């Protein structure tokens, strides 16, 4: 019997596909050149909001770059911290697990796996 909160296996598989696609493709960090131009603009006296709009970056991102420069002397991207790490280590094993538990809700799958 499938309850209200249970989703079809096809829907679960689609969600897993979307999740795995997101985990595999992470956006590249902003270029050092872009960071340099944005920070130089702020140092010239341009307002942060205008610099963000010009370079299509958020104000928070700009603030983080400025903070990093103040703390470390540079605003280079941190290479080791891109994205979240997946809790699923063996994707094929997990797909088999999902197929064996058709009709289970994502919450139940998470608890059972």
N, C-alpha and C positions, 0 to 999 in steps of 0.2 A: 504494500500500500504506500502510495506516494502522498506525503503531506503537502500542505500549502507552501511551505518554505522550500520544498525540494525542487530542484531544477532538472531538466532533462539532461541526459549524458552529452547530447550534441551541444547544448548551451555551455555545459561545464568544459567540454573540450575546447570550444571556441574561446572561452575566457582564459583557459590555460595557454592557448596559442597566443592570445594577445599579451598575456603576462610574460610568456617566454620571449616573445618578440621584443618587448620593451626591455627585458633584462639583457638581451644580446646587443641591442643597438643603443649606445649612449651617445649623446651629443658631444662633440669635441669641445674642449675648453676654448674660451675666447683667445685670439692671438695676442701675443706679447705686444705687437705693434698697436693693436686696438686699445689695449690697456694703457699703453704709454700715451697715446693721443688723448684719451679720455682724462687721464690724471693730469696731464699738462694743461688741458683746458680748464680744469678745476683750479689748478694752481695759478693760472692767468687771471682768475677771478670770475669765470663763467659760473652761473648757477648750476648746481648739481642736476636739477630737474631738466634744465635745457640740454646739458651734456648727455644725460640719459636718453632724451628724445632724439638728439642728433645721431648718437651712435647705436640707438636701439637696444639699450641695456637698462635694467631696472636701477632705481636709485639705491636699493639695497646692495646690488652687485657692485656698484661704484663705491659705496661705503665700505664694503668688505675689502676691495682692492686698496683703498686709502688706508684702512686699518692695517692690512698686511704690510704695506710699505712703511708705515710708521713703526711697526713692531720688528720687521726683519730687514728693512732697507731696500726691499724689492717687492714687486707685485706679480712675480711669475706664478703660473698656475701650479697647483699642487697636483702632481701626477698620480699619486697613489690613492686618491680619494674620489674616484669617479663612480657615482651611482651606488645603489645598494647591492649587496651580495645576496644572491638567491639562497633561500633556505633549502631548496630542492637541489641536491648534489648530483643525483643520477636521474636525468630527465626520462630516459626510457623506462626505468623501474617505476617511476611515478605514473607514467602513462598507463602501464599495465595495472597498477594499483587502482587508478581511476576506472579503467574498464571493468575490473573485478567488482567495483563498488558502484555500479550504475544506479542512478536514482538517488544517491546520497547527496545531501546538501553540501555546499562548499565548506560550511562550518564543521559538519560531521567529518568530511574528508580531512580537514586540517587537524582535527583532534585525533583522528584514527591513524594518520600517517606518521 
